[in-house]
Amino acid sequence: MADNDSNIVSFPGAEGQKKTTTAIRNGSSNMRSDLVDEASKLIPEPPVLINLVSARVKQLNLGRAPLIQTDHRMGAADIALTEIIEGKIGVDDESLEE
């Protein structure tokens, strides 16, 4: 996969942070827009998608192992989005009915 900076969306709260090429490449405060678009096809409610990605990013940052093959260029958000796209994680339908 080629690096394409036009394919990157800022993570909420990243405003005001100095963006460097290193930060963009390791995904520390950014995620790829193509992954967001693909994941939103599976989880169309933005708040639900945001909460799922946030919870999984927190787990990954605390040391949980990724459920997919990762690339050194993938940040935690990219890993979480890819896990959603590949069906490794998702939302329990019963929790949406409450």
C-alpha positions as CSV (number, residue, x, y, z in Angstrom):
1,M,0.0,0.0,0.0
2,A,1.5,3.3,-1.0
3,D,1.7,6.2,1.5
4,N,-0.8,8.9,0.5
5,D,-1.1,11.9,2.8
6,S,-4.4,12.9,1.1
7,N,-5.9,9.7,2.4
8,I,-5.5,10.7,6.1
9,V,-8.1,12.2,8.4
10,S,-7.2,13.9,11.7
11,F,-8.3,12.2,14.8
12,P,-10.6,14.2,17.0
13,G,-8.6,16.2,19.5
14,A,-5.5,16.4,17.2
15,E,-6.2,20.0,16.3
16,G,-3.4,22.2,17.4
17,Q,-0.9,19.4,17.4
18,K,2.1,19.8,15.2
19,K,1.8,17.3,12.4
20,T,4.9,15.7,11.2
21,T,5.6,13.2,8.5
22,T,6.5,10.7,11.2
23,A,3.2,11.2,13.1
24,I,1.3,10.8,9.9
25,R,3.1,7.6,9.0
26,N,2.9,5.9,12.4
27,G,-0.8,6.9,12.7
28,S,-0.3,8.4,16.2
29,S,-3.0,11.1,15.7
30,N,-4.4,10.3,12.2
31,M,-6.4,7.6,10.5
32,R,-6.9,6.7,6.8
33,S,-10.1,8.1,5.3
34,D,-10.5,5.1,3.0
35,L,-10.6,2.8,6.1
36,V,-13.1,5.2,7.8
37,D,-15.3,5.1,4.7
38,E,-15.2,1.3,4.5
39,A,-15.9,0.8,8.2
40,S,-18.8,3.2,8.0
41,K,-20.5,1.0,5.4
42,L,-20.6,-1.7,8.1
43,I,-21.4,0.6,11.1
44,P,-23.3,3.5,9.5
45,E,-24.0,5.3,12.8
46,P,-21.0,7.7,13.3
47,P,-21.3,7.8,17.2
48,V,-21.3,4.0,17.4
49,L,-18.3,3.7,15.0
50,I,-16.4,6.4,16.9
51,N,-17.1,4.7,20.3
52,L,-16.0,1.3,18.9
53,V,-12.8,2.6,17.4
54,S,-12.0,4.6,20.5
55,A,-12.6,1.6,22.8
56,R,-10.4,-0.7,20.6
57,V,-7.6,1.9,20.3
58,K,-7.6,2.1,24.1
59,Q,-7.3,-1.7,24.3
60,L,-4.5,-1.7,21.8
61,N,-2.6,1.1,23.6
62,L,-2.9,-0.9,26.8
63,G,-1.1,-3.8,25.2
64,R,-3.9,-6.0,23.7
65,A,-2.7,-7.9,20.6
66,P,-4.1,-6.9,17.2
67,L,-6.5,-9.4,15.7
68,I,-5.1,-8.8,12.2
69,Q,-1.8,-8.8,10.4
70,T,-0.3,-5.4,10.9
71,D,2.1,-3.2,9.0
72,H,4.7,-1.0,10.7
73,R,2.9,2.0,9.2
74,M,-0.4,1.3,10.8
75,G,-1.5,3.2,13.9
76,A,-3.9,1.9,16.5
77,A,-6.9,3.6,14.8
78,D,-6.0,2.0,11.4
79,I,-5.7,-1.4,13.2
80,A,-9.1,-0.9,14.8
81,L,-10.8,0.1,11.6
82,T,-9.2,-2.8,9.7
83,E,-10.4,-5.2,12.4
84,I,-14.0,-3.8,11.9
85,I,-13.7,-4.1,8.1
86,E,-12.5,-7.7,8.4
87,G,-15.2,-8.6,10.8
88,K,-12.9,-9.3,13.7
89,I,-14.7,-6.9,16.0
90,G,-18.2,-5.3,15.9
91,V,-21.1,-4.1,17.9
92,D,-23.5,-6.4,19.7
93,D,-26.9,-5.8,18.1
94,E,-28.6,-6.1,21.4
95,S,-26.7,-3.2,22.9
96,L,-28.1,-1.0,20.1
97,E,-31.7,-1.8,21.0
98,E,-31.5,-0.4,24.5
